[in-house]
Amino acid sequence: MGTETIVVTGGAGFIGSALVRCLIRSSDCSVVNVDALTYAANLDSLRDVDENPRYSFEHVDIADDKALRRIFAEYQPSAVFNLAAETHVDRSIDGPAPFIRTNLFGTFQLLEVSLDYWNTLAEPNRSSFRLVHVSTDEVYGDLGGAAPFSETSPFAPNSPYAASKAAADHLVRAWHKTYELPVITTNCSNNYGPFQFPEKLIPRVIIAAIEDKPLPVYGDGSQVRDWLHVEDHVDALLTVMDYGRIGEVYAIGSRNEHRNIDVVAAICQCLDELQPRSDRRSYADQISFVVDRPGHDRRYAVDPSKIESEFEWKAARDWDAGLRETIEWYLGNRSWWEDIRTGAYRGERLGLGR
Ligand SMILES: NC(=O)c1ccc[n+]([C@@H]2O[C@H](COP(=O)([O-])OP(=O)(O)OC[C@H]3O[C@@H](n4cnc5c(N)ncnc54)[C@H](O)[C@@H]3O)[C@@H](O)[C@H]2O)c1
């Protein structure tokens, strides 16, 4: 990546902020963070880079056609990463409307603006422009006992979140096939790491544990997820942006499947060591099985063979070390998540349906 300007939508979220931090620290390009600042956003995640002259922030909704057109005209980006989304499955069960609006209509709007902008570009900028659309393995639905998802797995989304992402992925494909917009789509497994909003499993469990609250495990906890460190995901996105083939889909994961109950138990064991309870009991005593999420997919897992074999990319972070570092980060950065806990989200149970 050279000195060009890159638009990152959703750059105040978990993965978007990791991408923005990496782009500012490790490249010479300028970054425009386009984020509507929903409850899930946190500009504190960008404190290390937000004074850099190569960083700009635009408080804009990707569904806002006029504002997006202004941004493209003003900054003349050479590439776009689309990470703006409503992302929490439980919230999509309680209220799907924002998911349809942002994930589907917002992606449509971004595609339209990108296409009109791309059509104004002269060579060589026209040939080098890329839009990388960031999606999830949840579009493929419940894997059961089958081999991990790959780029050719059929879509079978089960939650409103997954359906909205699958629909957006279809739009992205169609804008390439019909209008030749140079897009690449990635479908990634569950991410973990620092700066993740505390409604997601790993930070929710860490925080509840040290706050001496029950650690809610949905159903019997036997659901399996394939965990990837957020920085490995960022490396994969940069790889795909630089070397990915236009119109292709890349499945991203690290062959790191774990049952939810085992993830929770691993967090407890690590906390027992890092910050023992004052009564010396294990944090595992706080585990509490709660009623399962409606339509809860039993297993997701990704086969990343395509991205591994086409490029140099391979997930580099070790799960045990990465989980431990993540726990240490939440213990050492209380103010980051305490501000959230006193505001938009207090750790309440979401997603029991309507
Ligand atoms: N977190 C994961 O495990 C995971 C795994 C695979 C794929 N993904 C995908 O990666 C992307 C980023 O996920 P995340 O976990 O960082 O999400 P997040 O919820 O942490 O952040 C989403 C960001 O998008 C912004 N946003 C929401 N609606 C917007 C709108 N209309 N206009 C502009 N900005 C808007 C929010 O303000 C927030 O900053 C999503 O597309 C998600 O589907 C996430």
The ligand as an SDF file (V2000), in Angstrom:
LIG
                    3D

 44 48  0  0  0  0  0  0  0  0999 V2000
  -16.7840   -9.3310   15.0600 N   0  0  0  0  0  0  0  0  0  0  0  0
  -16.7110  -10.4850   14.4000 C   0  0  0  0  0  0  0  0  0  0  0  0
  -16.4500  -11.5330   14.9900 O   0  0  0  0  0  0  0  0  0  0  0  0
  -16.9230  -10.5160   12.8970 C   0  0  0  0  0  0  0  0  0  0  0  0
  -16.6370  -11.6930   12.1980 C   0  0  0  0  0  0  0  0  0  0  0  0
  -16.7820  -11.7060   10.8070 C   0  0  0  0  0  0  0  0  0  0  0  0
  -17.2190  -10.5840   10.1390 C   0  0  0  0  0  0  0  0  0  0  0  0
  -17.5100   -9.4510   10.8420 N   0  0  0  0  0  0  0  0  0  0  0  0
  -17.9530   -8.2680   10.0790 C   0  0  0  0  0  0  0  0  0  0  0  0
  -16.9610   -7.2710   10.2440 O   0  0  0  0  0  0  0  0  0  0  0  0
  -17.5720   -5.9900   10.2340 C   0  0  0  0  0  0  0  0  0  0  0  0
  -17.1490   -5.2300   11.4730 C   0  0  0  0  0  0  0  0  0  0  0  0
  -17.5500   -5.9560   12.6200 O   0  0  0  0  0  0  0  0  0  0  0  0
  -17.2330   -5.4330   14.0940 P   0  0  0  0  0  0  0  0  0  0  0  0
  -17.2780   -6.6010   14.9900 O   0  0  0  0  0  0  0  0  0  0  0  0
  -16.0560   -4.5520   14.0730 O   0  0  0  0  0  0  0  0  0  0  0  0
  -18.5210   -4.5410   14.3600 O   0  0  0  0  0  0  0  0  0  0  0  0
  -18.8170   -3.4600   15.5020 P   0  0  0  0  0  0  0  0  0  0  0  0
  -20.2510   -3.6410   15.8680 O   0  0  0  0  0  0  0  0  0  0  0  0
  -17.7940   -3.5180   16.5730 O   0  0  0  0  0  0  0  0  0  0  0  0
  -18.6370   -2.0660   14.7330 O   0  0  0  0  0  0  0  0  0  0  0  0
  -19.4870   -1.6590   13.6860 C   0  0  0  0  0  0  0  0  0  0  0  0
  -19.1820   -0.2090   13.3960 C   0  0  0  0  0  0  0  0  0  0  0  0
  -20.0200    0.1970   12.2840 O   0  0  0  0  0  0  0  0  0  0  0  0
  -20.5640    1.4650   12.5900 C   0  0  0  0  0  0  0  0  0  0  0  0
  -21.8480    1.6040   11.8810 N   0  0  0  0  0  0  0  0  0  0  0  0
  -23.0020    0.9340   12.1310 C   0  0  0  0  0  0  0  0  0  0  0  0
  -23.9660    1.3580   11.2880 N   0  0  0  0  0  0  0  0  0  0  0  0
  -23.4010    2.3000   10.4920 C   0  0  0  0  0  0  0  0  0  0  0  0
  -23.8730    3.0900    9.4250 C   0  0  0  0  0  0  0  0  0  0  0  0
  -25.1520    3.0060    9.0010 N   0  0  0  0  0  0  0  0  0  0  0  0
  -23.0210    3.9590    8.8320 N   0  0  0  0  0  0  0  0  0  0  0  0
  -21.7340    4.0690    9.2550 C   0  0  0  0  0  0  0  0  0  0  0  0
  -21.2400    3.3580   10.2870 N   0  0  0  0  0  0  0  0  0  0  0  0
  -22.0590    2.4790   10.8790 C   0  0  0  0  0  0  0  0  0  0  0  0
  -20.7500    1.4670   14.1020 C   0  0  0  0  0  0  0  0  0  0  0  0
  -20.8680    2.7930   14.5900 O   0  0  0  0  0  0  0  0  0  0  0  0
  -19.4970    0.7470   14.5640 C   0  0  0  0  0  0  0  0  0  0  0  0
  -18.4400    1.6500   14.7580 O   0  0  0  0  0  0  0  0  0  0  0  0
  -19.0710   -6.2230   10.1380 C   0  0  0  0  0  0  0  0  0  0  0  0
  -19.4610   -6.0700    8.7940 O   0  0  0  0  0  0  0  0  0  0  0  0
  -19.2500   -7.6580   10.5780 C   0  0  0  0  0  0  0  0  0  0  0  0
  -20.3660   -8.2520    9.9550 O   0  0  0  0  0  0  0  0  0  0  0  0
  -17.3730   -9.3840   12.2060 C   0  0  0  0  0  0  0  0  0  0  0  0
  1  2  1  0
  2  3  2  0
  2  4  1  0
  4  5  1  0
  4 44  2  0
  5  6  2  0
  6  7  1  0
  7  8  2  0
  8  9  1  0
  8 44  1  0
  9 10  1  0
  9 42  1  0
 10 11  1  0
 11 12  1  0
 11 40  1  0
 12 13  1  0
 13 14  1  0
 14 15  2  0
 14 16  1  0
 14 17  1  0
 17 18  1  0
 18 19  2  0
 18 20  1  0
 18 21  1  0
 21 22  1  0
 22 23  1  0
 23 24  1  0
 23 38  1  0
 24 25  1  0
 25 26  1  0
 25 36  1  0
 26 27  1  0
 26 35  1  0
 27 28  2  0
 28 29  1  0
 29 30  1  0
 29 35  2  0
 30 31  1  0
 30 32  2  0
 32 33  1  0
 33 34  2  0
 34 35  1  0
 36 37  1  0
 36 38  1  0
 38 39  1  0
 40 41  1  0
 40 42  1  0
 42 43  1  0
M  CHG  2   8   1  16  -1
M  END
$$$$
